């Protein structure tokens, strides 16, 4: 599937701006971003439920801009399940096939196969009100599966489920897509969902595509400050600093850090410039913990300690700069106490404070 120069405007308001995205055959692509970023609008344009202001969308070698939704060979799973309440599960699964005048024997076979895949065979004679949220979502998935479409579209399908069921269902959807091999586009605002489910993820913000890549690529090398802040939990720490001593030292308000070796050729040309230093919590370590490569020592004042069971999330402060880091659950520091940490320099990220883009290493 190819999304080329796609834009969507409502009068003077731009919702999507010049999106270019290639989705590979059999790929599970996740569109992720905060509410209002345009991800659901883009999905609806792929489905044919929204018109494009400009650009084109191709499925296979066919441009589908002017092709109605029913002729695009897609199946969509919605957040709201959208089941017919007066029909049984079996009738819900059969409905779309009957509309297409599929032979009765073929309908029976396809419904039986979909029910077996989703483990809902025992529910076929029930009505939606007799099902749990997870069971209803399975039925919604089954209705998409029986269509045997070229593309699956998922519009935040797990938003109505509780946290435990969301974890279970995202694993099931991922296994289902791997088994069927159908090209899929999945929309979510949950970056954990995106990271755990997608072959690749596309991050959107304010209608613009920020970065596309495999989850670990995006996590390790965020293209800009927005992506760095959005991807990762707990989120990345950000420190404003100035490049000093020929671009070899990062000078923050209360401390200095050496510039990582991989950045020094780039920062040598940026002496005196303002930058933003990004440090993920897992790279702010207890001094006793083995580290990878060069480190720098800091002393932090403990402001907040959050217990997560097997570990603690600690909020420390050096002046006005906040560092979030993790600790063993049985070694909780006292609030207000001083703790020593070491920062793994090779894992730091540098961004231009003016453009907010990653500085090329």
Secondary structure, 3 states (H helix, E strand, C coil): CEEEEEEEEECCEEEEEEEEEECCCCCEEEEECCCCCCHHHHHHHHHCCCCCCEEEEEECCEECCCCCHHHCCEEEECCCCCCCCCCEHHHHHHHHHHHCCCCHHHHHHHHHHHHHHHCCHHHCCCEHHHCCHHHHHHHHHHHHHCCCCCEEEEECCCCCCCHHHHHHHHHHHHHHHHHHCCEEEEEECCHHHHHHHCCEEEEEECCEEEEEECHHHHHHCCCEHHHHHHCCCCCCEEEEEEEECCCCEEECCCCEEECCHHHHHHHCCCCCCEEEEEECHHHEEECCCCCCCCEEEEEEEEEEEEECCCEEEEEEEECCEEEEEEEECCCCCCCCCEEEEEEEHHHCEEEECCCCEECCC
